Amino acid sequence: MSKRIVLKFGTGILTTDASGLQLDRGQFARLAGEISALVDTGHSVIVISSAAVAAGVAALGRKERPSSLPAKQACAAVGQSQLMRAYEESFAPHKLVAAQLLLSHDDIDSRQRRANAENTLRELLSYPRVVPVINENDSVAVEELGFGDNDQLGAEVASLLRADLYLILTRSDGLHANGRRESVVTDLAAARSHVTGEKGAHSTGGMGSKLEAVGFATGAGIETWILDGMQPDRIAAALAGEDTGTRFPAGR
């Protein structure tokens, strides 16, 4: 059965491990291949992508991620085109077309803008080989990366489109508690007690923001997973119901 799948790619899995400030073209190529496999089998795919700021840092020749909001916004403005070019080039061999959408909190909170975003996305998804690539509109957002490295944005989009699955791909292989990976989590309150607040140097999220997004998505009836985006075929494994990452069943 075909599914509507929202994939969220964090900055950490789209940039090189050495610097965190260069887009990893090998990763883009692999992820494009996995997306193509989903589309080829009839699934609809929406990508929520971070890494515009990191791409802009590299393009502007900066040595590290800036701390001020205007500087981050400037990096995002430069890096967004770099990010989309990486998607376009990695999608091209698979005859996939990337469609860029930039969203802010206002777009989600406003009834009219939300309806417009939903209508646009549904129209794009009527074309089988078009893959919407969505990012927070960092260059004009007044909140400092308010969606938590796009975790919450992905949950909002998944709810908006009534997606079947929301997969959060990060550098962690799921939620860990007492030194081991949790395969399935049904008690989010208990899960939050295991969160340390640690996050990557170039990420604005962390496990805490991911669990907040999980709570929103599962509350909207969407099964959600946290997966290791550095390892191949984790997306297909989740779709097959295999023991990978951490699965959060949809709320009732």
RADA-V796678 format. One record per run of one state. SS is the DSSP state (a for helix, b for strand, c for the rest). FROM is the first residue (numbers start at 0). TO is the last residue. If there is no record, write none. Layout:
((SS/FROM/TO) (SS/FROM/TO))
This chain:
((c/0/2) (b/3/8) (c/9/9) (a/10/13) (b/14/14) (c/15/21) (b/22/22) (c/23/23) (a/24/39) (c/40/42) (b/43/48) (c/49/50) (a/51/58) (c/59/67) (a/68/91) (c/92/95) (b/96/102) (c/103/103) (a/104/108) (c/109/109) (a/110/124) (c/125/128) (b/129/135) (c/136/149) (a/150/159) (c/160/163) (b/164/169) (c/170/174) (b/175/176) (c/177/178) (b/179/180) (c/181/182) (b/183/183) (c/184/186) (a/187/191) (c/192/205) (a/206/218) (c/219/221) (b/222/227) (c/228/232) (a/233/238) (c/239/244) (b/245/247) (c/248/251))
